[in-house]
Amino acid sequence: MKKLRVAIIGCGNIANHAHIPNYLTNENVEIKYFCDIIPERADAAVEKYGCGKAVYDYKEIVNNDDIDAVSVCTHNDFHSIISIDFMRAGKDVLCEKPAARILSEALEMQKVAKEEDKILSIGVVNRFHDSVNRIKKMIERGDLGEVFHVYASFRAHRSIPGLGGDFTKKACSGGGALIDWGVHYLDLIMYCCGDPKPLTASGQAFCKLGKDMKNYAYTSMWAEDSADIENGTYDVDDSVTGIIRTEGPTISFNGAWAQNIGVKETYIDFMGDKGGVRLDYCGYFRFYTVRDGDLVEENHDFRMDDFYKTEIDSFVDACFTHTPNRATIDRAVLTSKIMDGIYRSSDERKEVTL
């Protein structure tokens, strides 16, 4: 069987943690290139993994005939640009979440994927998580009855990533806690509930705790190597709340990179008229119902597969069969529309139509 020849665009954390190792475990894949604008990262990948060639500008390889597909693992502001360039050059694409900084970019990516007839998957990896797929089956089977409300909490104490760097610069990221963390929770909910059409959104995003960067107190900071507290920018949401009406359930949420409550709460509640589920994010879940007049609680424990491996294997299969998978851009744009609606609602201080 011919191998899928892949290039990795962006050799940072998500590439090394998720994409590269799982491509290497797939016997039907060959990594041809590692690309990063920081040469040391691309060189280190070649040395570490013992394959491929290091390049420092993706434009050097975009038209190469020895590439079938790419993983775009760059920061948000280059997602649409790089993905579109490779699709125009005849390559299939797996682009990390969020699809893009803003809705218009995500919609353009979707448009090009259709025009070029290419696979475009987005890295909403929870669609490949065992707990999530069990919950989806329970909802489809009717175990919860009518799921009328879903609530999500993605709250941490003081966990702003890379303070002052690209993560906290709206021009680069498109947003903060909502677009970085909330995208996973909202997409997971949409997936479990059958990707219902979103109708309206109302929300408020807050840029409060991180604004005084020099005096921001924290215990640890993810992506600290990208921080720029002295000269950087902080203009994104460090907390956000909202409610979305869909053709299915109503969705509400509270999220925070940073809050003055020292409790981390990361879970999703699916509430139906026959039963309910609480999913511990990236973990197991509990099912609550009534049987013969008894209040019943079930803990669901099982062996979990690595959802990043499942995601990569699914993308590889999609490329070989030329069949969009469950993380196709057509699904991901629904979450982009919701996030766009929350940000518009926050700016306009009113409910908006999606």
Summary of the structure (lengths in Angstrom):
residues: 354
radius of gyration: 20.5
end to end distance: 44.9
largest distance: 67.3
contacts: 1256
relative contact order: 0.16
helix: 38%
strand: 27%
